[in-house]
Amino acid sequence: MTSVDYMSSAKRVFALESNAVAALAARLDDDYGQAVARILDTRGRVIVCGMGKSGIVGRKIAATLASTGTPAFFMHPGEAYHGDLGMVTSDDVFLAISNSGETHEVVQLLPFLRGNLNFVIAMTGNRGSTLARAAHCHLDIGVEKEACPLQLAPTASTTATLAMGDALAVTLMEARDFKPEGFARFHPGGSLGRRLLSTVGDEMASSELPFVTPGAKVMEIVSEMTRGSLGIAIVCDETCTGLITDGDVRRLIEAHGPHAFDKSARDFMSKDPTMVSPATRVGDALALLDERRITSLLVAESGRIVGVFKK
């Protein structure tokens, strides 16, 4: 086995790949602007196609486009040639990826795309290739050298391809003035989706809320806290007058010892507790909790406590 300086090897790869990405800026020309403009104007989708490693990167590019406001999907060129071309409409923009620009499975789709009147964007490392010459515009992803010491495995070239795809997606985002709310709509299961799309009413606890009166003694308050399992007791008379947390109870006992059990809710409750409406966005509610350094918000509607929101 050959002796290798592991750290030096990794740093060499990082340098080669970062240089390859940096060099892309000098290769940008009017074709890039034409590609962006055509995608913005299309009534169809962006169909991303590539074989092998280019296909793997293409899947990621299609996913990034789709999640940032540009309808897109990946099509495997082999499956396309055996029936999946039926999914391609004349309104669709076709983004074909091939580092050599000569990948047979991709090039063989050109006659169909030409006859179907599709706008074709080629992403290759060879401006003189069959694919680049046949496309309406060409995005140059060429690299001087692969990070692979044998110059065989796609490494710097796939990184450059990914970076060009990211640039395209980000430019389209900015041109569409794509907002965080739009991103959240396509990611409802993530934390961003929760913060921007969910409301307090969707997540609040609303059943068997722990209510006590201002005159309730400590043991009654503790019992109600235990029953409610929220770590709080809501002090209400005709209206909500205060809030007691389990921390408030502990501090009361530390300060007064056995005499704490003679105290009433009104003696140590937090007055004017923070309230929000059920329509409050979860993100705003979480920000309010952080700002006020509290753990619970009372949820009120029409002057009535209808729930408790916690982190």
Protein Blocks (a to p, Z undefined) as FASTA:
>chain_A
ZZddfklmmmmmmmmmmmmmmmmmmmpcfklmmmmmmmmmpmbdcddddehjllmmmmmm
mmmmmmnopacddddfklmmnopmmmpcfkbccddddfklpafklmmmmmmmmmnopacd
dddfbfkbmklmmpmbdcdfbdfbdfblnlmaccklmmmmmmmmmmmmmmmmmmnopafk
lmmmmmmmbmklmmmmpcfklmmcfehpacddfklcfklmmmmmmmnonopacddfkbcf
bdcdfklmmmmmmmnmmmlmmpcfklmpcehiadddfklcfklmmmmmmmnopabdcdde
ehiafbdcdZZ
